[in-house]
């Protein structure tokens, strides 16, 4: 097996802890399902939020899913003018023996129209 990097993003309805946790949970579950990943396959996860989202750490949702043994990090996206608002992104490093499927949900699919799996 080799270490691969998987990307994903999801839109967040509003800047509330509940919406950030819900969007993160949905994104992480979809990435793990589509890529047939288990907790023991994960090396680390880096989450970023657009500047308009600050009500909760997305890592809290990953821990609630049982990923507490995986190193998790949260950061802020660069505030580029005109960028999509209310977006959570994740970069996951994992051990896999197949190509990674990146996952972009909701409005975040606009970030990577080049990916057929971005839906």
N, C-alpha and C positions, 0 to 999 in steps of 0.2 A: 504494500500500500504506500501511497505517497500523500504528502500534505497538499491540499488544494484550498483555494480561496473561493468562497461563495458570496455573492452579493444579493441584496434584496432591499426593498423599500415598501413602505405603505403610507397611505395618508392617515392623518389623525383628525377626527371630526372637530374637536375643540381642545383648547388648552386646559384640560382637566386631568387629574391623576387617573380617573377611571378610563377616559378615552385613550390616553397614552398607553396604559397597561393593556387595554383591549386590543389596540392596533398592533402592539408589540407581540402579544400572545398569538394573534392570528397570523402575523408574518412569520414568526419562528416556527409555529406548527406546520405551516405550509412548506417552508424550506426543508424542515426535517422530514416531512412526509414525502415530498417529491424526490428527495435525494436519498431516501431510505437510511437516514442517519439516526444513531442512538447517542445518548449522552457520552458514552465512552469513546465515540468517534471524534468528539469535538476537542479541539486544542484551545481555542479562544474565540471570543465574540467582542467586536467593537461596535458600539451603537453610536449614531450621531442623530441629533435633532436640529431642525431649523430653528433660528433664533426666536421664533414666536412660540415655541414649546418649552416650558420650563416648570410645569406643575408636578412632574414625577420623573424619576430615573427609569428608563426602559429596562435596565438590568433587573429591576425589581420583578418585572413580569417573567423574565427568564429564570430567575431564582424560584419563583412560585411554580414554574413548570417542572422543577426538579433539576435545574442546571447549576445548582449551588457549588458543585465541584469544578465547574468550568470557569477559568478566569474571564471576567466580564469588565468592560470599560465603557464609559459614556463620555461623549464629547459634543461640542457645538459645531454645527456646519458653518462654513464661511458665509456671511450675509451678502451674497451676490445680488445686486439689483435685478429685479424681474424673475428671480428664482421661484420655483413652486413653493408656496407656504405649507405649513402643517405637515411636514414630511419627516418620517423616521426612517433611517437607513441602518443597515447592519452589514458588517463584513465578518464572515465566519471562516475560521481556519479549521479544517477537519481532515481526518485520514479517510481517503476514498480510493477505490480502484476503478472508478468510472468517471466520465465527464460530469462536471457539476452543472446543475440546472439552477440558474439565477431566477429569483422570484420578485416581480414588481406588481403590486396589487393596487387596485383602484386608480386614482389620479396619478399615483406614482409610476404607473406603467408608461406615462408620457416621458419619463426620464430615460427610458431605454427602449425606444420603438424598434431598435435593431434586433431585439431578442424575441424569438417566437414564443418563449415561455413567459414573457412579461405580460401577464394578464390577471 
